[in-house]
Amino acid sequence: MSKVNKVMKFIGVLSTWSILIVFAGCNQSKEEATQAPPEITVVEVIQKDVPIYNNFVGQIYGQEDVAINARVEGFLMGIHFDEGTRVEKGKLLYSIDPEPFKAAVANENSKVAEAQTRLVNAENELARYKPLAEINAVSKSDLDYAQASRDASEASLSAAKASLRMAEINLGYTSVKSPISGFIGKTQARIGDFVGRSPNPVILNTVSKIESVRVQFFITESQYLLLAREYSNRQDLKEVAELSKEEEEEARGQAELRLILSDGSMHPYEGAVDFINREVDASTGAILIQASFPNPELILRPGQFTRVRIMMNMAKGALLVPQRCAKEIQGQYSVFVVTADNIVETRQIEVSERIGDLYLVGAGLEPGEQVVIDALQKVGSGMQIVPEKVVFESKSSIE
């Protein structure tokens, strides 16, 4: 076979394959053109009234936290309680060596007896001088001296009795008793320690009453002003009109304080504000608030840190979308919105708050619109889809 024939045969084979490839491509394009739009899961934009909460870090204190002080100096002779247990008011907690104080009481007793003797002698002397002065047997100055001596002896007796009382009080301080009923903590001194003088322990322990606890936390000046205005508005509303039962419950709900514990659980009891400090801290711009919470199960203990949840306001008719519907790029949020023609379009949105697993949308969406929730990587702007509407079940409560 000549070279020319071989070349012609090769060209014919190439032409055949080219025609086949073109036909295959045309068939594939026709299949793609006739392929049905994909089914994509969508959710409807949620519209409802949403409470906006703020959380503040707080610390728990007992309803009463009483420091147990060593009010006299001495060596600790006994500890009469189990650490971390409940003690009743008046229970003996510590005993300090009483012997030096017993000696002081005996010494003061002797001074009282001595003063009483001097008073008796002075009174007898005065009694003898009075009739003699009446008949001018003694001078008036002698009578005045006897009267002054008697008064001085009486004053000395009063002073001696006061010193005796002080010695008895100090002796009583050697028995340290609980001033309240509550839970006692770890002792700061052990038997044999010298207590009552710095740097030795002066505060021996603390007893806390925790059936109710106090929580102290700080809020910023702007947050305080917002809360103060909301409270003032509710008070004005109560003054001009009678509230229905539902409105009263809503007002109470807006004022509620709840505790979120370190494990994420919610304390089951609502709190109430005890006081707001008189001043804003100039160095931090924050103001101290104290609230009380019931603690009947004694779960909360002094020293714990917790979060205080306060409802700042109520967003009426707020728009919400699941967080997994939105894409975030450098702080900008966007979602895929499905139009009435089932065409996907990209929409920029403004996110006002994160509420659990939802975003509160400030702008960019309208009530009733549908957004893509799943398969975000499979859709794009301008794509036609078959929306499969589902109801999103939030894992967090926004009530």
C-alpha positions, 0 to 999 in steps of 0.5 A, a space after each residue: 500500500 502506498 504512503 498516500 493510501 495510508 494517510 488517507 485511511 488515517 484521516 478517515 479514521 480520525 473523521 469518524 471518531 470526531 463525528 462520534 464525539 460530536 454526536 456524543 456531546 450533543 446527546 449529553 447536552 440534550 440530556 442536561 437540557 432535559 434534566 429536572 431541577 434538583 430538590 433542595 430543602 428550604 425553610 420559611 423565615 420565622 417571624 415572632 416576638 423574641 425576648 433579647 437577653 444579656 448575660 452578666 458574670 456574677 459571684 454568689 454570696 450567702 444570704 448571710 456570711 458571718 466571719 468567726 473572729 477570735 476576739 481575744 488572744 490566746 492558744 486554741 484549745 479545742 475545735 468543736 465542729 465538723 468542717 463543711 457541716 451545718 451548725 446551729 446558732 449558739 453552738 460552741 465552735 472554738 475554745 481558747 485557753 481560759 486560764 489567763 482570763 479567769 485570773 484576770 476575773 479573780 484580780 478584778 473581783 479583789 479590786 471590787 471587794 477593796 473598793 466596796 470596803 473603802 466605800 463602807 468606811 467612807 460612808 461610816 465616816 460621813 455618817 459620824 461627821 454629819 451630826 457633829 457638823 450640825 452642832 458645830 463640833 467639826 468644821 464645814 470643810 471636814 464635812 465636805 471632805 468626808 462627803 467627797 471621800 464617800 463619793 470618790 469611793 462610790 465612783 471607784 467601786 463603779 469603775 472596779 465593777 466595770 473592769 470586772 465586767 470587761 474581764 468576764 466578757 473577755 473570759 466569755 470570748 474564750 468560748 467562740 459560738 456560732 452567731 447564726 445557723 448555717 454552714 461552716 467552712 474550713 477552719 483557718 486555725 488548728 489546736 495549739 495555734 496562737 490566735 487573735 493577733 495578726 499575723 496569726 489567725 483572727 478570722 477563724 472561719 465563716 458561717 453562711 446562711 444559704 437557703 437564699 443566696 445573693 448574687 453580685 454582678 456589674 452592668 455597663 452604664 448604657 445597659 443600666 440606662 436601658 433597663 432603667 428606662 424600660 422599668 420606668 415605662 412599665 411603671 408609667 403604663 401601670 399608673 395610667 391603665 389597669 393591666 390584664 393578667 397576660 400583660 402583668 405576666 409579660 411585665 413580670 417576665 421582662 423583669 425576670 432574672 435567672 442564673 445559668 450555672 457553670 455546667 450550662 444548666 438553668 437555676 430553677 428559681 427566679 431572682 429579684 434585685 435587692 439593690 443597685 449601687 449608688 454610683 457608677 465606678 469611674 474606672 470601669 464605667 460599670 455599676 454594681 447590682 445585687 439580686 437574691 435567689 431562692 436556694 432550697 436544695 442548697 445547690 448554690 454555694 458562696 464563691 461560685 461564679 455564675 451568669 445572670 440572665 436579664 431580659 433587656 427588651 422584647 423584639 416585636 415581630 422579629 425575623 429569624 433564620 437558622 444559623 446554618 442557612 447563612 454564610 459568613 465572610 469577613 463579618 458579612 452574612 448572606 443567604 440563598 433566597 428562593 424566589 416565587 419562580 423557584 430561582 435561587 438568588 444570593 441575598 446579603 443580610 444584617 445579623 442583629 443577635 445570635 439567639 441559640 441556633 438562630 440569627 435575628 435578622 435586622 435587614 435583608 429578608 421579608 416575612 414568608 420568604 424561603 431560604 435554602 437550609 441544606 446543600 448550600 454548596 450545590 446551589 448558586 445564584 440564578 439556579 432553578 430548584 424544586 424547593 422542599 419546604 421543612 419546618 426547622 426545629 430549634 434546639 434552643 428556647 427563645 421563649 
